[in-house]
Amino acid sequence: MRSRLRNKLIAFILAATILPIATSILVSHFYTQSRLEDKAIRDNLNLIHQGKLNLDTYLQSVEQNMKLLYHNTVMMEILENRTDNFFSESRLFLTEQEVLRSMQTLKYASQDVRQVYLYVEQARKSYLLSENRLVRTDQGAAPFKPDIRREESRITPPHPMSAYGKQFFIYSSGDVFTYQTALTNIVDNIPLGSLSLDFSPDTIKAICDELYTKGSEELYIIGPSGEIMYQAHPDPQGGKKPVPWLQELNQSAARAERGYFRSEDASYNGIHIYETIHAPGGSWLLVKGVPDSVLYKSQRELTGIWTLVGVIFLGLATVVTIYVSLRMTAPISALIGYMNKIESGNMNVDIRVKADDELGILARRFRSMMHTINELILREYKLEVANKTNELKALQAQINPHFINNALQSIAARSLQKGDREVYSLISSLGKMMRYSMKTEETIVPLKSEWDYAKSYIKLQKQRFRDQFEAEMELEPGLESILVPKMVIQPLVENYFKHGFDGSRSDNIVRIVCRSTGDRSLLHIEVSDNGFGIGEDKLTALRADLEACMAEMGEPGNHIGLANVLSRLKLYYREQTTMEIGRGEDGGFRVLLTIPIMQEEGEPE
């Protein structure tokens, strides 16, 4: 048993130590993880939005540069070639000089422009400006015509620079974006050709480099058809890495222009934040990928620290638990040994447990208890002898009330034979009261019995005081069978005749009312009069006495006054009973008892 108690104590203390630490680590883990993800999403949405604004601004500047051609009146006339033949032998040199100037204006409008290619639909000619050289249409070869529809504009993904069909032309290496737009006479809806602008991704790369952490995060620009326009993490094997989350991206982008979604597959677990960019030829999607390994890095470090701290504290708790359990169970073992000796019949065991804590107090209290038990055994033996004597005396004292009651019945019968009915009625009332009080085995009686006892008492008092008072008694119908403690109503009425009755007046009134609450859960017994009343000081003192009686809740004692009634009711109903005292409406004294209606006569207990 000692071993089991010790093991239980060790297991309990360890559980009380491990559970809070483990719970704290888990709560901190999941709470921090949730907060980190929310913060990362919020911060990256703001960062990607700023990058989207920068890319919008850059693409709009490129688009505005492409439109500079429409503001050149001479160049528009050359493209239309309707009023004059700008490509005749005599004017060809001047025409090409104007074309060169216009294309140079487009090239130098942005530092990223590498080539400008112009295809003239009306003259079936093409021009390529690359590295400050104007390459004209090759003799005897048809010019390269871009496959672009009327009034269409588009940006193609990065690709190696093209010679646009120019033979024997060596061009620089490096991938470029190509911005192509169809040139059209808007008024006459006449196709004028197309303009292609090759520009390096340097600016787009510089903008994107500010939006992600190299080596840990990913950044993509996805074109309108799902093609990769820019990728911050090239595939080590060459080409571009596939995007398995493209379908999830399209579904999310269809619902909102900006947002995020979580991707989980064999190669990537994390979140993707995206923003829509309105580019020529269709919207781009700027997408940033933050893997869980980056997202929860600080959380993992914090969890590791918490775990290390938990292991250290767990080791300390184990050592302390074993030590405390041994110290606590040793006095208990000694106390159990003393109990075994007492159980064998040795009641004079000297209990000695050297401890200053609760166990020491328990041992000293147990020793004191054994001393008290020894004294009580001796006292109980003496009381048993005394009770035998008292029982004999009680039996002798009981003979007198029975004799008086039988004598009263004989006198009542004699008075009835002589025709004196008033004397017969009074003696009968007194006899009823004596029979009621002699039934000492009854402690709980129907309310009707208490009510009849009070009526008999009032009847005798009327004979005594020669009708100097009136009694108003009101019993709510249906309450007769309610069970109440015996001798509750009559002592309250007797209190009036002892302290409130004014013998110098003939209009004395005492009222006794019994009623219940609407839900029949409480019974109110009210006794009021118009007698002498009570002074404020005495009323205060009486209330204090009653409050002390309620607090002590001792035995009723030998008094039959208000304190006695309240004490007996407290024994039955505890805190559910109340007694209110004060002045009555007619200036006398008022007592209101409130007790719960617990049971009616005839109901099963």
Secondary structure, DSSP 8 states (H G I E B T S, - for coil): -HHHHHHHHHHHHHHHHHHHHHHHHHHHHHHHHHHHHHHHHHHHHHHHHHHHHHHHHHHHHHHHHHGGGGG-HHHHHHHH--SS-TTSTTTHHHHHHHHHHHHHHHHHT-TTEEEEEEEETTTTEEEEEETTEEE---TTS--------TT-EEEEEEEE---TT-TT-----SEEEEEEEEEEETTTTEEEEEEEEEE-SHHHHHHHHTSS-TTT-EEEEE-TTS-EEEESS--TTSS----TTHHHHHHHHHH-SEEEEEEESSS-EEEEEEEEEEETTEEEEEEEEEEHHHHTHHHHHHHHHHHHHHHHHHHHHHHHHHHHHHHHHHHHHHHHHHHHHHHTT-TT-------SSHHHHHHHHHHHHHHHHHHHHHHHHHHHHHHHHHHHHHHHHHHHHHHHHHHHHHHHHHHHHTT-HHHHHHHHHHHHHHHHHH-TT--EEEHHHHHHHHHHHHHHHHHHHTT-EEEEEEE-TT-TTBEEESSSHHHHHHHHHHHT--TT-S-EEEEEEEEE-TTS-EEEEEEEESSS---HHHHHHHHHHHHHHHHH-----S--SHHHHHHHHHHHHGGG-EEEEEE-TTSSEEEEEEEE---BTTS--
